[in-house]
Amino acid sequence: MEVGIFAKTFEAAGIEENMAAVAAAGITAVQYNLSIAGIPTVPEKVDADTIERIKSAAAANNVRLAAISGTFNAAHPNPAVRNTGISRFVELVRVSVELGIPVITLCSGSRDAEDMWRHHPDNATPEAWADSRDSLTRLAALAEDAGIVVAVEPEHTNVVSTADLARKMLDEIGSPALKIVFDAANILDTEDLSDTTTVPVIEAALETLGPDIALAHAKELVPGRRALAPGQGALPWKSILNGLASAGYTGALIMHGLPESEVSSGVDFLRQQLEVTV
């Protein structure tokens, strides 16, 4: 495993400046976001010059484009919003193929019409599940045709809120192109962050989802979910990293949810942990 990061963690403006900031931090893999190029995460159109600039900046700085964000509200209560996201996703798939990016990350969505990351009580309804499943099915078909994968993240505020629900979604859709983003912080409740509580939940989630993990996120967790670097909160990182290794995961650990000023300490911590991972 190698330490990576959300490229947009860095405030440097512009494609080339942003990639140089990643490299200056000693990081060799990123989850990219087209907002860095001044266009929407899921765009209507990306011109050839923008694609070439991203590709060239990554190559010049020896940074691997491990994944790209493709999140929109796949369970939005308005079907027109969902359909717009899916129609624009066609362009993102094309861009990903052009850039050689193997994984596009997804959000299973929320019934909250304003914020796809905010919980809504209707997320647990059969209708929300069906709408999310329909969106993810269509996105997986686009990815499969292109020879890449899409990865959905179990997120406590979304329709797919647990590892068990993620397993259910994978099984119901049954596409080899639909995989998982594993982020331990997003499957845990902050009410009890003791190791006796968190470790069994994480171990069970990794056992449930391990073979289908296409990307791992490394976000720290504390009560209130404040932005911190890995190692400064309550997550049992030894259990997380050993579990990922046991599941056969060898890709990037993508840091996010931390201030740019704490990137260095996060990189150092994760690399130290990886040195002792079995």
C-alpha positions as CSV (number, residue, x, y, z in Angstrom):
1,M,0.0,0.0,0.0
2,E,1.1,3.6,-0.7
3,V,0.0,6.8,0.9
4,G,-2.2,9.0,-1.3
5,I,-4.4,12.0,-0.9
6,F,-7.4,13.9,-2.3
7,A,-5.7,16.3,-4.7
8,K,-8.1,19.1,-3.7
9,T,-6.7,19.0,-0.2
10,F,-4.1,21.4,-1.5
11,E,-5.2,25.0,-2.0
12,A,-2.8,25.6,-4.9
13,A,-4.9,27.0,-7.8
14,G,-4.6,25.4,-11.2
15,I,-3.9,22.0,-12.6
16,E,-0.1,22.2,-12.7
17,E,0.3,24.1,-9.4
18,N,-1.9,21.6,-7.6
19,M,0.0,18.6,-8.8
20,A,3.3,20.2,-7.9
21,A,2.0,20.7,-4.4
22,V,1.1,17.0,-4.1
23,A,4.6,16.0,-5.2
24,A,6.2,18.5,-2.9
25,A,4.4,16.7,0.0
26,G,6.1,13.5,-1.0
27,I,2.9,11.9,-2.2
28,T,2.8,9.7,-5.2
29,A,-0.9,8.9,-5.7
30,V,-4.1,11.0,-5.7
31,Q,-7.8,10.8,-6.0
32,Y,-8.4,13.5,-8.5
33,N,-11.4,15.9,-8.8
34,L,-12.1,17.9,-11.9
35,S,-13.0,20.9,-9.7
36,I,-9.2,21.5,-9.6
37,A,-9.5,22.3,-13.3
38,G,-12.3,24.7,-12.6
39,I,-15.1,22.4,-13.9
40,P,-17.8,20.4,-12.1
41,T,-16.9,17.1,-10.5
42,V,-19.3,15.4,-12.9
43,P,-19.0,17.6,-16.0
44,E,-21.0,18.1,-19.1
45,K,-17.8,18.4,-21.3
46,V,-14.1,18.3,-20.8
47,D,-11.9,19.7,-23.6
48,A,-8.9,17.9,-24.9
49,D,-6.5,20.5,-23.6
50,T,-7.7,20.1,-20.0
51,I,-7.2,16.3,-20.2
52,E,-3.7,16.7,-21.6
53,R,-2.7,19.2,-18.9
54,I,-3.9,16.8,-16.2
55,K,-2.1,13.9,-17.7
56,S,1.1,15.9,-18.3
57,A,1.1,17.4,-14.8
58,A,0.7,14.0,-13.2
59,A,3.5,12.5,-15.3
60,A,5.9,15.5,-14.7
61,N,5.5,15.1,-11.0
62,N,5.5,11.3,-10.9
63,V,2.0,11.2,-9.3
64,R,-0.3,8.3,-10.1
65,L,-4.0,9.1,-10.8
66,A,-5.4,6.3,-8.6
67,A,-9.0,7.4,-8.7
68,I,-11.3,10.3,-9.6
69,S,-14.3,11.6,-7.8
70,G,-17.6,11.1,-9.6
71,T,-20.0,11.8,-6.8
72,F,-23.5,13.1,-7.3
73,N,-26.8,12.4,-5.4
74,A,-27.7,9.0,-6.8
75,A,-30.8,8.9,-4.5
76,H,-32.0,12.4,-5.0
77,P,-35.8,12.6,-4.5
78,N,-36.1,14.3,-7.9
79,P,-35.5,11.8,-10.7
80,A,-34.5,14.6,-13.1
81,V,-31.5,15.4,-10.9
82,R,-30.5,11.7,-10.8
83,N,-30.8,11.4,-14.6
84,T,-28.8,14.5,-15.2
85,G,-26.0,13.1,-13.0
86,I,-26.1,9.8,-14.9
87,S,-26.1,11.4,-18.3
88,R,-23.1,13.6,-17.4
89,F,-21.3,10.5,-16.0
90,V,-20.8,9.3,-19.6
91,E,-18.4,12.2,-20.1
92,L,-16.6,11.4,-16.8
93,V,-16.1,7.8,-17.9
94,R,-14.6,9.0,-21.1
95,V,-12.2,11.3,-19.3
96,S,-11.2,8.6,-16.9
97,V,-10.3,6.3,-19.7
98,E,-8.3,9.0,-21.4
99,L,-6.4,9.7,-18.2
100,G,-5.8,6.0,-17.5
101,I,-7.7,6.3,-14.2
102,P,-9.1,2.9,-13.1
103,V,-11.6,3.9,-10.4
104,I,-14.4,6.4,-10.3
105,T,-15.8,7.0,-6.8
106,L,-19.6,7.2,-6.2
107,C,-22.1,8.3,-3.5
108,S,-25.1,6.1,-3.0
109,G,-27.0,9.3,-2.2
110,S,-29.4,10.7,0.3
111,R,-33.1,11.8,0.2
112,D,-31.8,15.2,1.4
113,A,-32.3,17.4,-1.7
114,E,-29.7,20.0,-0.7
115,D,-26.8,17.9,0.5
116,M,-26.0,14.3,-0.7
117,W,-23.8,13.7,2.4
118,R,-26.5,14.7,4.9
119,H,-28.8,12.1,6.5
120,H,-32.5,12.0,5.8
121,P,-35.0,9.8,7.5
122,D,-36.3,8.6,4.1
123,N,-32.9,7.1,3.3
124,A,-34.1,3.9,4.9
125,T,-37.3,3.6,2.7
126,P,-37.6,0.9,0.0
127,E,-38.1,3.8,-2.5
128,A,-34.8,5.4,-1.7
129,W,-33.1,2.0,-1.9
130,A,-34.6,1.3,-5.3
131,D,-33.7,4.7,-6.7
132,S,-30.1,4.4,-5.5
133,R,-29.8,0.9,-6.9
134,D,-31.1,2.0,-10.2
135,S,-28.6,4.8,-10.4
136,L,-25.7,2.6,-9.4
137,T,-26.8,-0.1,-11.8
138,R,-26.7,2.3,-14.7
139,L,-23.3,3.7,-13.6
140,A,-21.8,0.3,-13.3
141,A,-23.0,-0.6,-16.8
142,L,-21.2,2.5,-18.2
143,A,-18.0,1.5,-16.3
144,E,-18.1,-2.1,-17.4
145,D,-18.5,-1.1,-21.1
146,A,-15.4,1.1,-20.7
147,G,-13.3,-1.4,-18.8
148,I,-13.0,0.5,-15.6
149,V,-14.7,0.2,-12.2
150,V,-17.0,2.4,-10.1
151,A,-16.7,2.3,-6.3
152,V,-19.4,3.2,-3.8
153,E,-18.6,4.2,-0.3
154,P,-20.7,3.0,2.7
155,E,-21.4,6.2,4.5
156,H,-23.5,6.6,7.7
157,T,-25.5,9.4,6.3
158,N,-26.4,7.8,2.9
159,V,-28.7,5.1,1.6
160,V,-25.8,2.6,1.7
161,S,-25.0,3.3,5.3
162,T,-23.3,0.1,6.5
163,A,-21.0,-2.6,5.3
164,D,-24.0,-5.1,5.3
165,L,-26.1,-2.8,3.1
166,A,-23.1,-2.3,0.8
167,R,-22.9,-6.1,0.5
168,K,-26.6,-6.2,-0.3
169,M,-26.2,-3.6,-2.9
170,L,-23.3,-5.3,-4.6
171,D,-25.2,-8.6,-4.6
172,E,-28.4,-7.2,-6.0
173,I,-26.7,-5.3,-8.8
174,G,-24.3,-8.1,-9.6
175,S,-21.9,-6.2,-11.8
176,P,-18.2,-6.9,-11.8
177,A,-17.6,-3.2,-12.4
178,L,-19.2,-2.1,-9.1
179,K,-16.8,-2.1,-6.2
180,I,-16.3,-0.5,-2.8
181,V,-14.5,2.5,-1.3
182,F,-13.6,1.5,2.2
183,D,-13.4,4.3,4.8
184,A,-13.5,3.1,8.4
185,A,-14.5,6.6,9.7
186,N,-17.7,6.5,7.7
187,I,-19.0,3.2,9.0
188,L,-18.6,4.2,12.7
189,D,-20.8,6.0,15.1
190,T,-19.0,8.7,17.1
191,E,-21.0,7.9,20.3
192,D,-18.5,5.2,21.3
193,L,-15.0,5.3,19.8
194,S,-13.3,2.8,22.2
195,D,-11.3,0.0,20.6
196,T,-13.7,-2.5,22.1
197,T,-16.4,-1.0,19.9
198,T,-14.6,0.1,16.8
199,V,-12.3,-2.8,16.1
200,P,-15.1,-5.5,15.9
201,V,-17.1,-3.2,13.5
202,I,-14.1,-2.6,11.3
203,E,-13.1,-6.2,11.3
204,A,-16.6,-7.4,10.4
205,A,-16.8,-4.7,7.6
206,L,-13.5,-5.8,6.1
207,E,-14.6,-9.4,6.2
208,T,-17.8,-8.6,4.5
209,L,-16.4,-6.3,1.8
210,G,-12.7,-7.2,1.5
211,P,-12.7,-8.9,-1.9
212,D,-14.5,-6.0,-3.5
213,I,-12.5,-3.0,-2.1
214,A,-11.2,-1.0,-5.0
215,L,-10.0,2.0,-3.0
216,A,-9.2,2.8,0.6
217,H,-9.7,6.2,2.3
218,A,-7.6,7.2,5.3
219,K,-9.7,9.8,7.2
220,E,-9.4,10.2,11.0
221,L,-12.3,10.2,13.3
222,V,-13.1,12.0,16.6
223,P,-16.4,13.0,18.2
224,G,-17.9,15.9,16.2
225,R,-16.0,14.6,13.1
226,R,-13.5,17.4,13.1
227,A,-10.9,17.6,10.3
228,L,-7.7,16.0,11.6
229,A,-4.7,14.1,10.2
230,P,-4.6,10.3,10.6
231,G,-3.1,9.4,14.0
232,Q,-4.6,12.4,15.8
233,G,-8.0,10.8,16.5
234,A,-9.6,7.6,17.8
235,L,-9.3,5.2,14.9
236,P,-7.5,1.8,15.4
237,W,-5.2,2.2,12.5
238,K,-3.3,-1.1,13.2
239,S,-6.5,-3.0,12.9
240,I,-7.6,-1.1,9.7
241,L,-4.3,-1.5,7.9
242,N,-3.8,-5.2,8.9
243,G,-7.4,-5.9,7.8
244,L,-6.9,-4.2,4.5
245,A,-3.7,-6.2,4.0
246,S,-5.4,-9.4,4.9
247,A,-8.1,-8.7,2.4
248,G,-5.4,-8.4,-0.3
249,Y,-5.7,-4.7,-0.8
250,T,-2.5,-3.3,-2.2
251,G,-3.6,0.1,-3.6
252,A,-3.4,3.7,-2.3
253,L,-4.5,4.9,1.1
254,I,-6.2,8.2,0.2
255,M,-6.0,10.7,2.9
256,H,-8.8,13.3,3.1
257,G,-10.7,15.3,5.6
258,L,-7.6,17.0,7.0
259,P,-6.2,20.6,6.8
260,E,-3.4,21.1,4.3
261,S,-1.2,22.1,7.2
262,E,-1.4,18.6,8.7
263,V,-0.7,16.7,5.5
264,S,3.0,16.1,6.5
265,S,2.1,14.6,9.9
266,G,-0.5,12.4,8.3
267,V,1.9,11.0,5.7
268,D,4.5,10.3,8.3
269,F,2.1,8.5,10.6
270,L,0.6,6.3,7.9
271,R,4.0,5.4,6.5
272,Q,5.2,4.4,10.0
273,Q,2.1,2.3,10.4
274,L,2.5,0.6,7.1
275,E,6.1,-0.4,8.0
276,V,4.7,-2.6,10.8
277,T,1.6,-3.8,8.9
278,V,1.6,-7.6,8.5
